Amino acid sequence: MKQRAKSSGFQVKSSLFRKYLMFGLIILLVSFISLGVMMYIFVNSYWEREQKNTLIATAERVAEKIESSQERLSIFTTISGRSSLLDKPLPYMSGDVGSDILLVDLTGTCVDCSEGDNCYHRRHALPSYVLGATANGEFFETGTLDGYYEENYCTAGVPIVDETDAGSEIQGYCYVFAKATFTSALPSTFIQIFLISAGITLALVILLVALMSYQMAWPLRQMSNAAKRFAVGDFSVRVNVRSSDEIGELANAFNNMADSLSASEGMRRTFISNVSHELKTPMTSIAGFIDGILDGTIPPERQKHYLTIVSNEVKRLSRLVTSMLSLSRIDNGELKIHPANFDLFSTLISILAGFEQKIIERNLRITGLERFRSIQVYADPDLMYQVIYNLIENAVKFTDEGGYIDFDIEETRFDITVMITNSGEGIPPEDIRFIFDRFYKTDKSRSMDKKGMGLGLYIAKTIMRLHEGDIYVESRVGEYTRFAFRLPTNVPHPSKKKPDGKYIETTIEPETEE
């Protein structure tokens, strides 16, 4: 099976290169054929015009020689007359112009011919339509003359006129014939030059088309090889971008995808490590304390204390499982909002009250609540509870001993923005842009964030986007960190919104993240 897959991939790559090459060659051949046909048409037309002028001029020259003497005109009235009466016999005149010369009487019967006494013309008379057309001044036609010839000839003719005092009288006709093949008249050197030039040009263009086709297919071949490396978990390979065209854009997009996959793979490995740690630690504690209670190692008076620890660890596992379920719903597009009218400020106060003990223990100052009032919003109460809980929990966890947590609000016609600022170490600039990514944790040492899985802020950002809002962070190292979430106010009132039955009830337990 592996052998077949490898062969198939090679065939695909070779086929792509071959398609590019064959497409270019087809265009090239069509271009050469079109050029050759057009050249043939133009040259043939030019040659035919030149042939007509040459043959007509020859016929007129012969006719003038005959017309200049009554003795020469007598060849049309006496059987014994011959072309020897001319300055040169017809065969010699024919050789001078490279054509056959024919003299006929008014009936189309041959009187004299450059081919001699036994020529074809003496046995056949010219068609009457040829004589009629010639009598009007001149005649030219390319063809067989209505079957007179077995192959195509260029035929030019003029009348031979006897000028007397009584007027003009046609005595006969002079015709000049030449085979209708222009290639026979073209110099062989010209044909050789054309063929050699076309051959050299064809070879160069084929080379250029092959090179271009190879360059077009090469990035795709690199992407194919890189994809195979990705399949076995190697995300280090990248495609060399050599152009800014569509192939270059595809290569850049491929490299960006590789960067994203590499980052996702790193976060996945971190996530697996964190999940393993988070599952192992509480389960070990739970198993140890329960075994201690069952075998009597832990005295009865201390069992309540250790059962409380077990309860906290179970809740911790529950939060982890809930976060994983929420992540699965987000990935599957199943996390939907179930909006309702509720007081956002009351939700904030109730969450803050749950951290009262930790706030007192760490001697933290809470400021800014006097700026708030009752804030009626139309959103999903459970999901917004999750967002606010995560932000307050993070603020309490990462505020320095004796520091402060400040709450602020900004309202406009279109949205409400709640800001939670805490003093402390802050977030390094290199971590800011990753803070809302899944599985990302700023505290790699886990010394402060031992319960976080790097999912809380990612889920919070997803929730805000489902509400068409947003969440963002700003921080100054060594001074403060400020998280803010913005919730639109121009949402439809529930009385005006038609239920569509598509909402999925979602309940998310609070989870501690940063």
Disulfide bonds with the S-S distance in Angstrom:
none
